[in-house]
Amino acid sequence: MFGSDTPEPRVFGLPPGADFPAALVEGLRARLGDAPPEALAQVELIVNTQRMARRLRDIFDAGPATLLPRIRLVTDLAEAADLADLPPALPPLRRRLELSQLVRRLIETRPDLAPHSALYDLTDSLAALMDEMGLEGVDPETVLGLDVSDQSGHWQRALAFLRIARDYLAALDAPPDAGARLRAAVERRIAGWHDAPPGHPVILAGSTGSRGAVALLMQAVARLPQGAVVLPGFDFHLPAHVWEQMGDALSGEDHPQFRFRKLMQALKIAPDDVALWHRESTSDTARNRLVSLALRPAPVTDQWLDDGPGLGALGPACEGLTLLEAPTQREEALAIALRLREAAETGQTAALITPDRGLTRQVEARLAGWGIVPDDSAGRPLHLSAPGRFLRLVAGLRARPATAGELMTLLRHPLTHSGAQRSQHLRFARELELWLRRKAVPRPGHAELSALADKLAEPQATAWSEWLSGCLDAVRCDGDRPLSEHAAGLRALAERLAAGPGVDGSGGLWEREAGRAAAALYDELEREADRGDAMDAADFADLVAALLQREVVHDIEAPHPGIRIWGTIEARVQGAELLILGGLNEGSWPETPAPDPWLNRVLRHRAGLLLPERRIGLAAHDFQQAAGAREVWFTRAERSEEAPTVPARWLNRLTNLLSGLPDQGGRAALEAMRARGRGWLQLGAALEKAEAVPAAVRPSPRPPAEARPRRLSVTEVEKLIRDPYAIYAKHVLRLRPLDPLDRPPDALLRGTALHEVLHRFVEATREARDRLTVGDLMAQADAVLAERVPWAATRVQWRARLARVADWIVATEVARRAIAAPVLLEEQGEAALPDAGVTLSGKADRIDRDAEGRLHIYDYKTGDPPSASQQRFFDKQLLLEAAMAERGAFERIGPAPVARAVYIGLGSNPREVAAPLADGPAQEEEDLVTAAQVWEEFTTLMQRYADPAQGFTARRAMERKRHEYGYDHLARYGEWEDSDPPQPEDLE
């Protein structure tokens, strides 16, 4: 196939932009020429990804009919029959479980290294380091023998721990991990080839040789009598003097061709010795020359001045390029989706290449709106799939009691109760949610579920609540337990929740591709559980999340055959008519290297491990490889959600080079690239442009008299005065804002708890005035807070706030008892207005009666009480309660004169604020009113709102601009201002 055997290494390349698999097959057929059909079957093709292997088979299947070569993966070498004496690779999970025990003890003894929450991240990074050492052939003693005397204490502690890990694993006498076994298999295969070279052609194609074991294999294949290496994206336009300057890893590894330079050095060949594999290529030669010059190593970019004019006219080289610089990533994603949609409609194959998963999700969402499902090679992390989310939810609930929000998230999950009667389950879940919102239950349990079942009064609801109660009881998992017990408990609970009440099996939990992947992972966890340490439920939940996050599933059904989304690895050996390089910003492409907690850059270089620049160099190679295609888009967003972005260094170099060559049409070509991008941005803006909608006017609805409110509470009168629209929405439209599921420890809850404390305190001391002490008050507070406030920190804080004013509360309570004695606590009353057809209701916090039979009405306020002026014109709660009391609204005490009504403020500045209530009709103060006057004014107010001509104006007299009663969004406040005149609207 390659002519006569030669001792010289045989290395070929394909230029950037070539459809690598197609060109590889075409070159293979051209070299075989008129050879018999069985000649192709004797060829052994070694590739580095399963996706490339599938693509090669698809090309051969497309015809003409022929025998197939033997297509193998690099990793298949470790599974060959003649390597059976090598011990099998250690399962990765087993290694991680063993290492996690060491890392846990490290964090416990040296908490300055990392927080406990980083346990499994540290474990994964340590396992990755050990795997890399095996793959690169770096002996542990080399790493442990590094001189760290000139390094910080952190790296010295890290190396000390690595020595402990080495000793621990050596004592286990464990088999090698996957990386070490692959290197051993490669070395074994190379030794076998040295003794008995294969007589058939062996071609290793598509690898850059960035990993040590693969680089060794490439060198061996290149030296075989009938062996060859085919490099992807080889820069044939790079001058020899530039190749020579890329020898040092510390300064040159970020160049796209650095790995090829290392391979040539190892094989002792020159760049001119790398031959073109196949002359027919889809790459653009002029473009490749331009990109090659733009990506010259940083120290020699002054060569742009000398070599730039040699590029000739730059217009043809940039003819197929589009530069899209979007203001935001949202606009970037829309423009990309529009271009992919056009490709789908015209039958053009197109691929989005980007490592930015946030961008791909936005593009996929846009395409989904047009019914286009791209073939996403990156798949989706298992922990974001339905089974992954479900398992994480259930594992999290075992670590702590479920809040109302967490419980409803679980019940609404599509895998919960995924067996029969799911619609009924969703109905019960909805009823439970409304129940929990109304009752403000922070951590629901058996009592709340039973109460709901009694309310619904259905046999199915009873069975459902018992099933859910049983699951919540099974959730509890206290203390450290063996990993195997945790795993069995989570499986049993997850399957029970997924199946539903009275149903065997596991519902849809382990179905479809994501479910099967989760089942396989969980089976492995149960097999290796004995290797793990005992842990609590929280650590087990973290372990489950970490394991799920490492797996990827490809669960897309029937993707579009011509629209693809590739990661940079897949793009190296794929081809499409249109390539879109998205997210070209620093930090995205190239990605920011992850921090290494074990070895810094200098120590890695000394040990012979891979440097962080390796990933940057591979990303640069991916950029160069894709940029040579016929039609290419470069896209980026000028701003992220947080701040302005910086263009990717390679895009920056390309634009700077073009800008610096105006005489050759560089600037004009760059402007044409940007103009093409702006055209698509304008198309996206036109697609999203909405017709102007006139702003809403300030509403003042006028419903018919029979639909107007017939019952109000004393606290709603202030709303009627300040924001009548809120009363209209609540009583006429019958809309109620939903309370939050997980109600925070807010002012409302604090007020409720403090009211209960004072209620119990006053009740307990009615007949025992000797118990009017701070100690008794705080004892009642402790009991109420324990019952009503489930947050320990909040209980401490609220108790401390109450303790600061406890002396004042007790002292003023003694003074109040000297005036009158409590007769009613939390008493409900109501009074009718026959002329207006309205009933007023109210609950008095407390009513005392003095020796003369007069009433003293008190209301507790945890915030600042309203001033006398505010009470006179707006906040009429106490005044109305006084008027109701004088009219006998509180039946248990009957009509009686009111001596005074007082707000008891319990804030940081405690004080009493009396209502502007006069003792009788002959008061001289203008700001004081009698109870009779209050009732008369209220009657007039209600008569006005009983008139069909009176509108319920939105925000009629608000005290503060930001103040609202929960209905401003319904009134579309913001489209109009408080100063706008109301627009009455008669309603039928």
Stockholm file with secondary structure:
# STOCKHOLM 1.0

chainA/1-988         MFGSDTPEPRVFGLPPGADFPAALVEGLRARLGDAPPEALAQVELIVNTQRMARRLRDIFDAGPATLLPRIRLVTDLAEAADLADLPPALPPLRRRLELSQLVRRLIETRPDLAPHSALYDLTDSLAALMDEMGLEGVDPETVLGLDVSDQSGHWQRALAFLRIARDYLAALDAPPDAGARLRAAVERRIAGWHDAPPGHPVILAGSTGSRGAVALLMQAVARLPQGAVVLPGFDFHLPAHVWEQMGDALSGEDHPQFRFRKLMQALKIAPDDVALWHRESTSDTARNRLVSLALRPAPVTDQWLDDGPGLGALGPACEGLTLLEAPTQREEALAIALRLREAAETGQTAALITPDRGLTRQVEARLAGWGIVPDDSAGRPLHLSAPGRFLRLVAGLRARPATAGELMTLLRHPLTHSGAQRSQHLRFARELELWLRRKAVPRPGHAELSALADKLAEPQATAWSEWLSGCLDAVRCDGDRPLSEHAAGLRALAERLAAGPGVDGSGGLWEREAGRAAAALYDELEREADRGDAMDAADFADLVAALLQREVVHDIEAPHPGIRIWGTIEARVQGAELLILGGLNEGSWPETPAPDPWLNRVLRHRAGLLLPERRIGLAAHDFQQAAGAREVWFTRAERSEEAPTVPARWLNRLTNLLSGLPDQGGRAALEAMRARGRGWLQLGAALEKAEAVPAAVRPSPRPPAEARPRRLSVTEVEKLIRDPYAIYAKHVLRLRPLDPLDRPPDALLRGTALHEVLHRFVEATREARDRLTVGDLMAQADAVLAERVPWAATRVQWRARLARVADWIVATEVARRAIAAPVLLEEQGEAALPDAGVTLSGKADRIDRDAEGRLHIYDYKTGDPPSASQQRFFDKQLLLEAAMAERGAFERIGPAPVARAVYIGLGSNPREVAAPLADGPAQEEEDLVTAAQVWEEFTTLMQRYADPAQGFTARRAMERKRHEYGYDHLARYGEWEDSDPPQPEDLE
#=GR chainA/1-988 SS CCSSCCSSCCEEECCTTSCHHHHHHHHHHHHHTTCCHHHHHTCEEEESCHHHHHHHHHHHHTSSCCCCCEEEEGGGGGGCGGGTTSCCCCCHHHHHHHHHHHHHHHHHHCTTTCCGGGHHHHHHHHHHHHHHHHHHTCCHHHHHTCCCTTSCHHHHHHHHHHHHHHHHHHHHTCCCCHHHHHHHHHHHHHHHHHHSCCSSCEEEESCCCCSHHHHHHHHHHHHSTTEEEEETTCCTTSCHHHHHTTCCHHHHTTSTTHHHHHHHHHHTCCGGGCEESCSCCSSCHHHHHHHHHHTSCGGGTTHHHHHGGGGCCSTTTTTTEEEEEEEEHHHHHHHHHHHHHHHHHHTCCEEEECSCHHHHHHHHHHHHTTTCCCEETTCEEGGGSHHHHHHHHHHHHHHSCCCHHHHHHHHHSTTTTCSSCHHHHHHHHHHHHHHHHHHTCSSCCHHHHHHHHHHHTCHHHHHHHHHHHHHHHHHCCCSCBCHHHHHHHHHHHHHHHHHCTTCCSCTTTTCHHHHHHHHHHHHHHHHHGGGSCCBCHHHHHHHHHHHHHHCEECCCCSCCTTEEEECHHHHTTCCCSEEEECCCBTBBTTBCCCCCSSCCHHHHHHHTCCCTHHHHHHHHHHHHHHHTSSEEEEEEEEECSSSBCCBCHHHHHHHHHHHTCGGGTHHHHHHHHHHHHHHHHHHHHHHHCCCCCCCCCCEEEECCGGGSCCEEETTHHHHHHHCHHHHIIIIISCCCCCCCSSCCSCHHHHHHHHHHHHHHHHHHTSSCGGGCSHHHHHHHHHHHHHHHCCCHHHHHHHHHHHHHHHHHHHHHHHHHHHHEEEEEEEEEEEEEETTTTEEEEEEEEEEEEETTSCEEEEEEESSCCCCHHHHHHTCCHHHHHHHHHHTTCSTTTCSCCEEEEEEEECSSSCEEEECCBCSSSCCCCTTCBCHHHHHHHHHHHHHHHHSTTCCCCTTSSCSSTTCCCSCTTTTTTTSSCTTSCCEEEECC
#=GC SS_cons         CCSSCCSSCCEEECCTTSCHHHHHHHHHHHHHTTCCHHHHHTCEEEESCHHHHHHHHHHHHTSSCCCCCEEEEGGGGGGCGGGTTSCCCCCHHHHHHHHHHHHHHHHHHCTTTCCGGGHHHHHHHHHHHHHHHHHHTCCHHHHHTCCCTTSCHHHHHHHHHHHHHHHHHHHHTCCCCHHHHHHHHHHHHHHHHHHSCCSSCEEEESCCCCSHHHHHHHHHHHHSTTEEEEETTCCTTSCHHHHHTTCCHHHHTTSTTHHHHHHHHHHTCCGGGCEESCSCCSSCHHHHHHHHHHTSCGGGTTHHHHHGGGGCCSTTTTTTEEEEEEEEHHHHHHHHHHHHHHHHHHTCCEEEECSCHHHHHHHHHHHHTTTCCCEETTCEEGGGSHHHHHHHHHHHHHHSCCCHHHHHHHHHSTTTTCSSCHHHHHHHHHHHHHHHHHHTCSSCCHHHHHHHHHHHTCHHHHHHHHHHHHHHHHHCCCSCBCHHHHHHHHHHHHHHHHHCTTCCSCTTTTCHHHHHHHHHHHHHHHHHGGGSCCBCHHHHHHHHHHHHHHCEECCCCSCCTTEEEECHHHHTTCCCSEEEECCCBTBBTTBCCCCCSSCCHHHHHHHTCCCTHHHHHHHHHHHHHHHTSSEEEEEEEEECSSSBCCBCHHHHHHHHHHHTCGGGTHHHHHHHHHHHHHHHHHHHHHHHCCCCCCCCCCEEEECCGGGSCCEEETTHHHHHHHCHHHHIIIIISCCCCCCCSSCCSCHHHHHHHHHHHHHHHHHHTSSCGGGCSHHHHHHHHHHHHHHHCCCHHHHHHHHHHHHHHHHHHHHHHHHHHHHEEEEEEEEEEEEEETTTTEEEEEEEEEEEEETTSCEEEEEEESSCCCCHHHHHHTCCHHHHHHHHHHTTCSTTTCSCCEEEEEEEECSSSCEEEECCBCSSSCCCCTTCBCHHHHHHHHHHHHHHHHSTTCCCCTTSSCSSTTCCCSCTTTTTTTSSCTTSCCEEEECC
//
